[in-house]
Amino acid sequence: MPILALDALQDPARAELMALAAPVAVRPRVEAALLRDTILRLCSGRSLGLQVLAQLLQREPDHLRRRTLAAMVRQGLLRADPCSPLDPRLVYSSADPVLTS
């Protein structure tokens, strides 16, 4: 089931996602590889909406979509469903559903 709102999650699931995002969320600037790896971990086995990813990573949604997520989709690292980048129901999931730390 796609996650389109962070506040819709139960506390344990929300806490897990926040812990995964922490290495990026606590810093204003991070290396591209760290951001990419963190996004892949967040999207592994789940489908997250743009707003959820932006909130978890403490990043501006449009910038995150244009600068990072779109490139990851083009590279085949992430899947975007539905395919329209401006659809509010757009969710991202790892192209490799069995990604581990």
Contacts in CASP RR format, 6 or more apart in sequence:
PFRMAT RR
TARGET T0000
AUTHOR 0000-0000-0000
METHOD contacts of the structure
MODEL  1
MPILALDALQDPARAELMALAAPVAVRPRVEAALLRDTILRLCSGRSLGL
QVLAQLLQREPDHLRRRTLAAMVRQGLLRADPCSPLDPRLVYSSADPVLT
S
1 47 0 8 1.000
2 47 0 8 1.000
2 48 0 8 1.000
2 49 0 8 1.000
2 89 0 8 1.000
2 91 0 8 1.000
3 9 0 8 1.000
3 46 0 8 1.000
3 47 0 8 1.000
3 48 0 8 1.000
3 49 0 8 1.000
3 52 0 8 1.000
3 91 0 8 1.000
4 49 0 8 1.000
4 51 0 8 1.000
4 52 0 8 1.000
4 88 0 8 1.000
4 89 0 8 1.000
4 91 0 8 1.000
5 51 0 8 1.000
5 52 0 8 1.000
6 14 0 8 1.000
6 17 0 8 1.000
6 51 0 8 1.000
6 52 0 8 1.000
6 55 0 8 1.000
6 56 0 8 1.000
7 14 0 8 1.000
9 17 0 8 1.000
17 42 0 8 1.000
17 52 0 8 1.000
17 56 0 8 1.000
18 25 0 8 1.000
18 56 0 8 1.000
20 38 0 8 1.000
20 41 0 8 1.000
20 42 0 8 1.000
20 56 0 8 1.000
21 38 0 8 1.000
21 42 0 8 1.000
21 56 0 8 1.000
21 57 0 8 1.000
21 58 0 8 1.000
23 30 0 8 1.000
23 34 0 8 1.000
23 38 0 8 1.000
24 30 0 8 1.000
24 34 0 8 1.000
24 35 0 8 1.000
24 38 0 8 1.000
24 57 0 8 1.000
24 58 0 8 1.000
24 59 0 8 1.000
25 56 0 8 1.000
25 57 0 8 1.000
25 58 0 8 1.000
26 58 0 8 1.000
32 68 0 8 1.000
35 57 0 8 1.000
35 68 0 8 1.000
36 68 0 8 1.000
36 72 0 8 1.000
36 77 0 8 1.000
38 57 0 8 1.000
39 53 0 8 1.000
39 57 0 8 1.000
39 68 0 8 1.000
39 69 0 8 1.000
39 72 0 8 1.000
39 78 0 8 1.000
39 92 0 8 1.000
40 72 0 8 1.000
40 77 0 8 1.000
40 78 0 8 1.000
40 94 0 8 1.000
40 96 0 8 1.000
40 99 0 8 1.000
41 99 0 8 1.000
41 101 0 8 1.000
42 48 0 8 1.000
42 53 0 8 1.000
42 56 0 8 1.000
42 57 0 8 1.000
43 53 0 8 1.000
43 78 0 8 1.000
43 92 0 8 1.000
43 93 0 8 1.000
43 94 0 8 1.000
44 94 0 8 1.000
44 96 0 8 1.000
44 97 0 8 1.000
44 98 0 8 1.000
44 99 0 8 1.000
44 100 0 8 1.000
45 93 0 8 1.000
45 94 0 8 1.000
45 97 0 8 1.000
45 99 0 8 1.000
46 93 0 8 1.000
47 81 0 8 1.000
47 91 0 8 1.000
47 92 0 8 1.000
47 93 0 8 1.000
48 56 0 8 1.000
48 91 0 8 1.000
48 92 0 8 1.000
48 93 0 8 1.000
49 90 0 8 1.000
49 91 0 8 1.000
49 92 0 8 1.000
50 61 0 8 1.000
50 64 0 8 1.000
50 65 0 8 1.000
50 69 0 8 1.000
50 90 0 8 1.000
50 92 0 8 1.000
51 61 0 8 1.000
53 59 0 8 1.000
53 61 0 8 1.000
53 64 0 8 1.000
53 69 0 8 1.000
53 92 0 8 1.000
54 60 0 8 1.000
54 61 0 8 1.000
54 64 0 8 1.000
57 64 0 8 1.000
65 85 0 8 1.000
69 78 0 8 1.000
69 80 0 8 1.000
69 92 0 8 1.000
70 85 0 8 1.000
72 78 0 8 1.000
72 92 0 8 1.000
73 79 0 8 1.000
73 80 0 8 1.000
73 92 0 8 1.000
76 95 0 8 1.000
77 94 0 8 1.000
77 95 0 8 1.000
78 92 0 8 1.000
78 93 0 8 1.000
78 94 0 8 1.000
78 95 0 8 1.000
79 92 0 8 1.000
79 93 0 8 1.000
79 94 0 8 1.000
79 95 0 8 1.000
80 90 0 8 1.000
80 91 0 8 1.000
80 92 0 8 1.000
81 90 0 8 1.000
81 91 0 8 1.000
81 93 0 8 1.000
82 89 0 8 1.000
82 90 0 8 1.000
84 90 0 8 1.000
END
